[in-house]
Amino acid sequence: MDTYLISIITAGLAGGVLRGLVGYFKYHFSYREVKFKPRYFLALVGISGLVGLLAAWITDDLGLTLLGLNRISPAIALIIGYAGGDFIENVFKIITGKTSLYLPKN
Amino acid sequence: MRFKKFLPEFVYGSIDGTVTTLAVVAGAMGASLGLKIIIIMGLANLVADGFSMAMSNYASLRSADKDNKSKQGKKEARKRAGITFSSFLLIGFIPLVPFSFGLFKSINLNLLFLISIFCTGLAFMLIGLIKAKVNQTSILTSIVKTLSLGALAAGLAFGVGYGLEQLIQSL
């Protein structure tokens, strides 16, 4: 695997870690004491990495210009990973009909 | 006041929108991305996330109210989802406002970021105040908690963006 792909995957995963942490703190601070769910957190991290990688792959393979760039930089993959993870989380909540995926501590 | 019953949705949408956008802005600043990219990514995230959040809010309200199949129940859920979406967009746009001015006048990006943090801080204080009224808790605690959440999210995002930029440069 070349360095470019490794850096894109790393950036996408970092976006996922960021999204997971921000999401957890958001619910922890805003609503109530919540449980940290490692499995869900890791799934979100993985999905975000994949979203970043897919965006980079599509742009590269189809020769698209995204945000004025011919190739997605790792920094953009980070933000795409973050935003993509967030979006997919909300789609998942629509399907499951839940307001939050973080469960209250009992 | 008719709007009062929708305050929880307003608080819910505002906090989420502001935290999400601020994190995108801070992450992009940490990763040294340009002005246009910050605005495009921020706006895209704001609209897509706001819509999906409002939809998930609607879906959860409808599934919690399974027995109520009336038009009134649907209308109420739609209204609440609409308030969530509007507040998500309106208040969530605040971190991007200073950057939008940067499109028309050449202003240092770091200065725009500082103004953005200041404006967002004020927004968090306002949300904290409204949240205290909704939950009937201490105003000071609510403001401090909401501000801390914003600071934590922005700090984390900036740190991850900056760390990644350094890591990639060293490769």
Boltz contact constraints between the chains, C-beta under 6 A:
constraints:
  - contact:
      token1: [A, 7]
      token2: [B, 168]
      max_distance: 6.0
  - contact:
      token1: [A, 11]
      token2: [B, 164]
      max_distance: 6.0
  - contact:
      token1: [A, 14]
      token2: [B, 160]
      max_distance: 6.0
  - contact:
      token1: [A, 14]
      token2: [B, 164]
      max_distance: 6.0
  - contact:
      token1: [A, 18]
      token2: [B, 157]
      max_distance: 6.0
  - contact:
      token1: [A, 18]
      token2: [B, 160]
      max_distance: 6.0
  - contact:
      token1: [A, 21]
      token2: [B, 156]
      max_distance: 6.0
  - contact:
      token1: [A, 22]
      token2: [B, 23]
      max_distance: 6.0
  - contact:
      token1: [A, 22]
      token2: [B, 153]
      max_distance: 6.0
  - contact:
      token1: [A, 25]
      token2: [B, 152]
      max_distance: 6.0
  - contact:
      token1: [A, 26]
      token2: [B, 19]
      max_distance: 6.0
  - contact:
      token1: [A, 29]
      token2: [B, 145]
      max_distance: 6.0
  - contact:
      token1: [A, 29]
      token2: [B, 149]
      max_distance: 6.0
  - contact:
      token1: [A, 30]
      token2: [B, 15]
      max_distance: 6.0
  - contact:
      token1: [A, 67]
      token2: [B, 37]
      max_distance: 6.0
  - contact:
      token1: [A, 67]
      token2: [B, 40]
      max_distance: 6.0
  - contact:
      token1: [A, 74]
      token2: [B, 168]
      max_distance: 6.0
  - contact:
      token1: [A, 75]
      token2: [B, 31]
      max_distance: 6.0
  - contact:
      token1: [A, 75]
      token2: [B, 33]
      max_distance: 6.0
  - contact:
      token1: [A, 78]
      token2: [B, 31]
      max_distance: 6.0
  - contact:
      token1: [A, 78]
      token2: [B, 164]
      max_distance: 6.0
  - contact:
      token1: [A, 79]
      token2: [B, 27]
      max_distance: 6.0
  - contact:
      token1: [A, 79]
      token2: [B, 28]
      max_distance: 6.0
  - contact:
      token1: [A, 79]
      token2: [B, 41]
      max_distance: 6.0
  - contact:
      token1: [A, 83]
      token2: [B, 45]
      max_distance: 6.0
  - contact:
      token1: [A, 86]
      token2: [B, 49]
      max_distance: 6.0
  - contact:
      token1: [A, 87]
      token2: [B, 48]
      max_distance: 6.0
  - contact:
      token1: [A, 87]
      token2: [B, 49]
      max_distance: 6.0
  - contact:
      token1: [A, 87]
      token2: [B, 52]
      max_distance: 6.0
  - contact:
      token1: [A, 90]
      token2: [B, 52]
      max_distance: 6.0
  - contact:
      token1: [A, 90]
      token2: [B, 53]
      max_distance: 6.0
  - contact:
      token1: [A, 90]
      token2: [B, 56]
      max_distance: 6.0
  - contact:
      token1: [A, 91]
      token2: [B, 52]
      max_distance: 6.0
  - contact:
      token1: [A, 93]
      token2: [B, 56]
      max_distance: 6.0
  - contact:
      token1: [A, 94]
      token2: [B, 55]
      max_distance: 6.0
  - contact:
      token1: [A, 94]
      token2: [B, 56]
      max_distance: 6.0
  - contact:
      token1: [A, 94]
      token2: [B, 59]
      max_distance: 6.0
  - contact:
      token1: [A, 97]
      token2: [B, 59]
      max_distance: 6.0
  - contact:
      token1: [A, 97]
      token2: [B, 60]
      max_distance: 6.0
  - contact:
      token1: [A, 97]
      token2: [B, 63]
      max_distance: 6.0
  - contact:
      token1: [A, 98]
      token2: [B, 60]
      max_distance: 6.0
  - contact:
      token1: [A, 99]
      token2: [B, 60]
      max_distance: 6.0
